Amino acid sequence: MPAAGPAAGGSGYGYGPGYGPERPAGLVEMAAALTEGSVSARELTERALLRIEAAQPELNAFRSVRAEAALAEADAADRRLAAGERLPLLGVPLAVKDDMDVTGEPTSFGCAGNFPAKTADSEAVRRLRAAGAVIVGKTQTPELGQWPFTEGGAFGATRNPWNPAYTPGGSSGGSAAAVAAGLVPAALGSDGAGSVRIPAAWTHLIGVKPQRGRISTWPEPESFHGLTVNGVLARTVADAALLLDAASGPHPEDLHRPGRISAVEAARRTPRRLRIALSFAMPFTATPKSLDPEVRSAVERLAGRLESLGHEVVPQDPRYGPIGLTFVPRATSGVRDWASRVPDPGLLDPRTHEAVRTGRILGGLPLRAARRAESVLRRRVGEIFGRFDVVLTPTTATPPLRVGALSGLGAMATDRAMITACPYAWTWNVLGWPGVNVPAGFTQDGLPVGAQLLGPGDSEPTLLSLAAQVESAERWSAWWPGDSGGR
């Protein structure tokens, strides 16, 4: 059975001596220290920039680093703190994925070419700034966020802090690598088919894919035809909840506007006794796939932990039905939309061109039918929540892939390999419902794996309170890349 902690003789890579002299504080700790005046925003930002500089040659987590601008923002935050101003994230250094607009920076979304600097922040970034955050940089993502690995001709390969021979996953792989290595305490990512949850699973993080619309995707009224939402990556549930609350809220022109929640309050509550469906079933995709025994064992171990905490865990599978037929038109039409904006389409990956062609074919009636089917699918899959409160599944079917494992493959071979490794996450993007990756343990080789807590609409409070309860028993944040020894 995979251990809760990494195996002896671990990778030795990570934040470690090469990235900084000490383990950095988490988001909640940093915010508290700034409020107390025991540290300055400039000190925290300088430390983050030094770690990023040291880690970049190996991990390649950042597409751009805003060193001068971030230090100016930190100095401004210190002046505000000295004047008595208090905000949830005032002076805390954070990172955002490179599909989000930051004033003065290009949004290349993993693509090659000369992109113009943006003249306004995206709504999620605007809200982080309103909460006082210092944006130190933008993190790597594969081209247009299409793949569960973070590699590309525009920037090379982003690597996993637990072992740089492996990918941190994708498409929010840069954000995951940055948080897992302690370069920043938390980061924003986006999730269109598991793109927050998959890298969180493969780097031992909390990854929250919220309800559609919880964090605005503006300047997109919705992203990838409703598949993609913005989410958070952090080392603890409390850190993830703090960032989720700070980033949440609608733009006036958003298409989806869920009611407000308090993630921070939810993470502090002990959940009632829950009925949890344990599911290893994979939705139909007409492609071969199987669950790695180490991943299955890790999720079963976590299910046992939930039972020990007083919850009822019962094997039961959601009725996914033909949900896969509705995903491809939305995903490829989204790729087509984004590809039309790049300055030099000739620089795009051949697999992207193939997705664009598919998007053109499926972008009419099939796309409209896929959107209409969503309500039917919600009723079909959501039937399970008449009997259960939460569904527990693996986040991925395999441990992290090696860097380059999917390099040079054609479009169809890449799609098949992606489905083989990651068949569990994308269904909740079709439905627009929340899901939380939690660490489930490590393989015998010391590679992290994760499990998903999945709920119906607006269930983030239940999922976060449950995740926090399990975290208090599992002590996930005690383990860092480079640690060795089992528990």
C-alpha positions in Angstrom: 0.0 0.0 0.0 1.4 3.4 -0.9 2.6 5.3 2.2 1.1 8.5 3.4 4.6 9.9 3.4 7.3 9.6 0.8 9.4 6.5 0.7 12.9 6.4 2.1 15.5 7.5 -0.3 13.3 10.1 -2.0 14.3 12.2 -4.9 16.3 14.8 -2.9 14.9 17.5 -5.2 12.6 20.2 -4.2 12.6 23.6 -2.5 15.6 22.5 -0.5 19.0 24.1 -0.1 19.1 25.2 -3.8 15.9 27.2 -3.6 16.1 28.8 -0.2 17.7 28.5 3.3 14.4 27.5 5.0 11.0 26.2 4.4 8.8 29.2 3.5 5.6 29.9 5.4 2.2 29.2 4.0 -0.4 31.7 2.8 -2.2 32.0 6.1 1.0 32.3 8.1 2.4 35.0 5.7 -0.8 37.0 5.9 -0.7 36.8 9.7 3.0 37.8 10.0 2.4 40.8 7.8 -0.5 41.9 9.9 1.5 41.5 13.1 4.5 43.4 11.6 7.0 40.6 12.2 7.9 40.6 8.5 7.6 43.1 5.6 6.1 42.6 2.2 9.4 43.5 0.7 11.2 40.8 2.6 8.7 38.1 1.6 8.8 39.3 -2.0 12.6 39.4 -2.2 12.7 35.8 -0.7 10.1 34.6 -3.3 12.1 36.2 -6.1 15.3 34.6 -4.9 13.7 31.2 -4.8 12.2 31.6 -8.2 15.6 32.7 -9.6 17.3 29.7 -8.0 14.7 27.2 -9.1 14.0 28.4 -12.7 16.9 26.6 -14.4 15.7 23.3 -13.1 11.9 23.6 -12.6 11.1 26.2 -15.2 7.8 27.1 -13.4 7.5 30.7 -14.6 6.9 32.1 -18.0 7.5 35.6 -16.8 8.8 37.1 -13.5 7.7 40.6 -12.5 10.7 41.3 -10.2 10.8 45.1 -10.5 7.0 45.6 -10.5 6.5 43.1 -7.7 9.1 44.9 -5.4 7.3 48.2 -6.1 4.0 46.5 -5.2 5.5 45.1 -2.0 6.9 48.6 -1.0 3.4 50.1 -1.6 1.9 47.3 0.5 4.4 48.0 3.4 3.3 51.7 3.3 -0.3 50.6 3.6 0.4 48.2 6.4 2.3 50.9 8.3 -0.7 53.2 7.9 -2.9 50.6 9.6 -4.6 49.2 6.5 -5.6 45.6 6.7 -6.7 43.3 3.8 -6.8 39.5 3.5 -3.6 39.2 1.3 -2.0 42.6 1.8 1.7 42.2 0.9 1.6 38.4 0.2 3.6 37.3 -2.9 1.5 35.1 -5.3 1.6 33.8 -8.8 -1.0 33.3 -11.5 -1.2 31.1 -14.6 -0.3 32.5 -17.9 -3.9 32.3 -19.2 -4.8 35.3 -17.0 -4.3 38.9 -17.9 -1.9 40.9 -15.8 -1.5 44.6 -16.7 1.8 45.2 -18.5 2.4 41.5 -19.2 1.6 39.4 -22.3 -0.8 36.5 -22.0 0.8 33.9 -24.3 -1.1 30.9 -22.8 1.8 28.6 -23.5 2.2 29.7 -27.1 5.3 31.0 -29.0 5.3 34.4 -30.6 5.3 38.1 -29.6 2.1 38.8 -27.7 1.2 42.4 -26.8 1.2 43.5 -23.2 -2.2 43.6 -21.6 -3.6 46.9 -20.6 -6.0 45.6 -17.9 -6.0 42.8 -15.3 -8.4 39.9 -15.7 -11.2 40.0 -13.1 -9.5 37.2 -10.9 -6.2 39.1 -10.9 -8.1 42.4 -10.1 -9.6 40.7 -7.1 -6.3 39.4 -5.9 -4.9 43.0 -6.1 -8.0 44.3 -4.3 -7.2 41.9 -1.5 -3.6 43.3 -1.4 -1.6 40.5 -3.1 1.7 41.1 -4.8 1.8 39.3 -8.2 5.4 38.0 -8.6 4.9 36.4 -12.0 3.0 34.2 -14.5 3.4 30.5 -14.5 3.9 28.0 -17.4 1.1 26.2 -19.1 1.1 24.0 -22.2 -0.2 25.4 -25.4 -3.7 26.7 -24.8 -3.9 24.5 -21.8 -4.7 21.4 -23.8 -2.5 18.7 -22.1 -1.9 17.2 -18.6 1.8 17.9 -19.0 3.5 21.3 -19.1 5.9 21.2 -22.0 6.1 23.1 -25.3 8.3 24.5 -28.0 7.8 28.0 -26.6 9.4 27.4 -23.3 10.7 23.9 -22.9 9.6 21.6 -20.0 8.4 22.4 -16.5 9.5 19.8 -14.0 8.1 18.2 -10.9 9.8 19.3 -7.6 9.4 15.8 -6.2 11.5 14.4 -9.1 12.5 16.6 -12.1 12.5 13.6 -14.4 8.7 13.7 -14.1 6.1 16.3 -15.2 4.1 18.2 -12.5 1.1 17.6 -14.7 -0.9 20.2 -16.5 -2.2 22.4 -17.6 -1.6 24.4 -14.4 1.8 22.7 -14.1 3.8 25.9 -13.6 1.5 27.0 -10.7 1.7 23.5 -9.1 5.5 23.3 -9.4 5.9 26.8 -7.9 3.7 26.1 -4.9 5.1 22.5 -4.3 8.6 23.9 -4.4 7.8 26.7 -2.0 8.5 29.5 -4.5 5.1 31.0 -3.6 2.7 30.0 -0.9 -0.2 29.6 -3.3 -1.2 30.3 -6.9 -4.1 30.6 -9.3 -4.6 28.0 -12.1 -7.4 27.0 -14.4 -9.2 23.7 -14.9 -10.9 22.7 -18.1 -10.5 18.9 -17.9 -8.6 18.5 -14.5 -6.0 21.2 -15.1 -5.9 22.2 -11.5 -6.6 18.9 -9.9 -4.2 16.8 -12.0 -1.1 18.8 -11.2 -2.2 19.1 -7.6 -2.4 15.3 -7.4 1.1 14.9 -9.0 2.7 17.5 -6.8 1.1 16.7 -3.4 -1.1 19.8 -3.2 -4.7 20.9 -2.5 -6.3 21.8 -5.8 -9.7 23.3 -5.8 -11.8 23.4 -9.0 -14.7 25.6 -7.9 -18.3 25.8 -9.2 -18.4 27.3 -12.6 -18.4 31.1 -12.2 -17.1 31.1 -8.6 -13.9 32.8 -9.8 -14.6 34.9 -12.8 -13.0 34.1 -16.1 -13.5 37.6 -17.4 -12.5 39.0 -20.0 -14.2 35.7 -21.1 -17.9 35.6 -20.1 -17.2 31.9 -19.8 -14.1 30.0 -20.9 -13.9 27.1 -23.4 -17.7 27.1 -23.7 -18.2 26.6 -20.0 -15.6 23.8 -19.4 -12.8 25.9 -17.9 -13.0 27.6 -14.5 -10.3 29.3 -12.5 -9.1 27.6 -9.4 -6.5 27.5 -6.7 -3.4 25.5 -5.7 -2.0 25.5 -2.2 -0.3 23.3 0.4 -3.1 23.4 2.9 -6.8 23.6 2.9 -6.8 26.8 4.9 -4.4 28.4 2.4 -6.6 27.2 -0.5 -9.7 28.6 1.2 -8.2 32.0 1.8 -7.1 32.3 -1.8 -10.4 31.1 -3.1 -12.4 33.7 -1.1 -10.0 36.5 -2.2 -10.3 35.6 -5.9 -14.0 34.8 -5.9 -16.7 37.0 -7.2 -18.3 37.9 -10.6 -17.7 40.5 -13.2 -20.9 42.2 -14.2 -20.9 40.5 -17.6 -20.1 37.0 -16.5 -22.5 34.3 -17.7 -22.4 32.3 -14.5 -22.9 33.9 -11.1 -23.2 31.4 -8.2 -24.2 32.6 -4.8 -21.5 33.7 -2.4 -19.9 31.2 0.0 -17.2 31.6 2.7 -14.5 29.0 2.0 -12.5 30.1 5.0 -15.4 29.5 7.4 -16.1 26.1 5.7 -12.5 25.0 6.1 -12.8 25.7 9.9 -15.9 23.6 10.4 -16.0 19.9 11.2 -18.3 18.3 8.8 -21.3 16.2 9.9 -21.2 12.5 9.3 -21.2 12.1 5.5 -22.2 9.3 3.1 -19.4 9.0 0.6 -19.5 7.0 -2.6 -16.2 5.4 -3.5 -15.9 5.0 -7.3 -13.2 3.6 -9.5 -15.4 3.5 -12.6 -14.2 5.5 -15.7 -16.6 7.2 -18.1 -16.9 5.6 -21.5 -14.4 7.1 -24.0 -14.0 4.2 -26.5 -10.3 4.0 -25.6 -8.4 1.5 -23.5 -7.5 2.6 -19.9 -6.9 1.0 -16.6 -6.2 2.1 -13.0 -2.6 1.7 -11.7 -2.6 -0.6 -8.7 -0.6 1.9 -6.6 -3.1 4.7 -7.3 -6.0 2.4 -6.4 -4.3 1.3 -3.2 -3.7 5.0 -2.2 -7.3 5.9 -2.8 -8.5 2.9 -0.8 -6.2 3.8 2.0 -7.7 7.3 2.0 -11.2 5.8 2.0 -10.2 3.9 5.1 -9.1 7.2 6.7 -12.5 8.7 6.0 -14.2 5.8 7.7 -12.0 6.1 10.7 -13.2 9.7 11.0 -16.8 8.5 11.2 -18.0 8.8 7.7 -19.8 6.0 5.8 -18.0 5.0 2.6 -19.8 2.8 0.2 -18.7 1.5 -3.3 -21.0 3.2 -5.8 -20.5 4.7 -9.3 -22.1 7.7 -10.9 -24.1 7.1 -14.0 -21.9 8.9 -16.5 -23.7 7.7 -19.6 -22.7 9.4 -22.9 -21.1 12.4 -21.2 -17.9 12.0 -23.4 -19.8 12.9 -26.5 -20.4 16.4 -25.2 -16.9 17.2 -24.1 -15.0 17.2 -27.5 -17.2 19.8 -29.3 -16.8 22.2 -26.3 -13.0 21.6 -25.9 -12.0 21.8 -29.5 -14.2 24.8 -30.2 -12.5 26.5 -27.3 -9.1 25.7 -28.7 -10.3 27.1 -32.1 -11.4 30.3 -30.4 -8.1 30.9 -28.6 -6.0 29.9 -31.6 -7.6 32.6 -33.6 -6.0 35.2 -31.4 -2.4 34.2 -31.5 -0.1 36.5 -33.4 1.6 33.8 -35.5 -0.6 30.6 -36.0 2.3 29.0 -37.9 4.1 28.6 -34.6 1.4 26.4 -33.0 1.9 22.7 -32.3 0.6 20.4 -35.1 -1.7 18.9 -32.5 -3.2 22.3 -31.9 -3.9 22.7 -35.6 -5.7 19.3 -35.5 -7.8 20.4 -32.6 -8.7 23.6 -34.4 -9.8 21.6 -37.5 -12.0 19.4 -35.3 -13.4 22.5 -33.6 -14.4 24.0 -36.9 -16.3 20.8 -37.8 -18.0 20.4 -34.4 -18.5 24.1 -33.7 -22.0 24.4 -35.0 -24.8 21.9 -34.3 -22.7 19.5 -32.3 -21.6 22.3 -30.0 -25.1 23.5 -29.5 -26.3 20.0 -28.8 -23.5 19.5 -26.3 -24.6 22.6 -24.4 -28.2 21.5 -24.4 -27.3 18.1 -23.0 -25.7 19.5 -19.9 -28.9 19.8 -17.9 -29.8 16.2 -18.8 -26.4 15.0 -17.8 -26.6 16.9 -14.5 -29.8 15.0 -13.7 -28.3 11.7 -14.7 -25.0 12.0 -12.9 -26.5 14.0 -10.0 -28.8 11.2 -9.2 -26.1 9.8 -6.9 -26.3 12.9 -4.7 -29.8 11.8 -3.7 -28.1 9.0 -1.8 -24.6 10.3 -1.1 -23.1 13.6 -0.1 -19.7 13.2 -1.8 -18.1 11.1 -4.4 -14.5 9.9 -3.9 -12.5 8.9 -7.0 -8.8 8.8 -8.0 -7.8 12.1 -9.5 -5.6 10.3 -12.2 -5.3 6.7 -13.2 -1.5 6.7 -13.1 1.3 8.4 -11.2 3.1 11.3 -12.8 4.4 10.8 -16.3 8.0 11.2 -17.3 8.9 14.5 -18.9 8.8 14.0 -22.7 6.6 10.9 -22.5 4.1 12.4 -24.9 6.6 14.4 -27.0 6.5 13.8 -30.8 3.1 12.0 -30.7 0.4 12.8 -33.2 -2.9 14.3 -32.1 -4.8 11.1 -31.8 -2.0 9.3 -30.0 -1.7 12.2 -27.6 -5.4 12.1 -26.9 -5.3 8.4 -26.2 -2.3 8.7 -23.9 -4.0 11.6 -22.0 -7.2 9.6 -21.5 -5.2 6.6 -20.3 -3.4 8.7 -17.6 -6.3 11.1 -16.7 -9.8 9.6 -17.3 -11.4 10.8 -14.0 -11.3 14.6 -13.8 -13.0 16.0 -17.0 -16.6 14.9 -16.3 -17.0 17.5 -13.6 -16.0 20.2 -16.1 -18.8 19.2 -18.3 -21.2 19.5 -15.4 -19.7 22.7 -14.0 -19.6 21.3 -10.4 -16.9 21.7 -7.8 -14.1 19.1 -7.0 -11.1 19.2 -4.7 -7.9 17.2 -5.1 -6.4 16.0 -1.9 -3.1 14.2 -1.5 -3.6 10.4 -1.2 0.0 9.3 -0.6 3.1 8.3 -2.6 4.2 5.5 -4.9 7.1 3.3 -3.9 9.2 5.6 -6.0 8.2 8.6 -3.9 5.9 10.2 -6.5 2.7 11.9 -5.3 -0.8 10.7 -6.2 -4.2 12.2 -5.4 -7.8 11.6 -4.9 -10.9 13.7 -5.8 -13.7 14.8 -3.5 -16.5 15.6 -5.9 -19.9 17.2 -5.1 -23.0 18.7 -6.8 -23.5 22.3 -7.5 -22.4 24.8 -4.8 -20.9 22.1 -2.6 -17.5 23.7 -2.0 -18.3 24.2 1.7 -18.9 20.5 2.2 -15.8 19.5 0.2 -13.5 21.9 1.9 -14.7 21.1 5.4 -14.2 17.4 4.7 -10.8 18.0 3.1 -9.7 20.0 6.2 -10.8 17.2 8.5 -8.8 14.6 6.6 -5.8 17.0 6.4 -5.7 17.3 10.2 -5.4 13.5 10.4 -3.1 13.0 7.4 -0.8 16.0 8.0 -0.1 16.4 4.3 1.7 19.7 4.6 4.4 18.1 6.8 6.0 16.6 3.7 8.1 18.5 1.2 10.0 17.5 -1.9 13.4 16.1 -0.7 12.0 14.6 2.4 12.6 10.9 3.0 11.3 8.3 5.4 7.9 6.8 5.6 5.3 7.4 8.2 
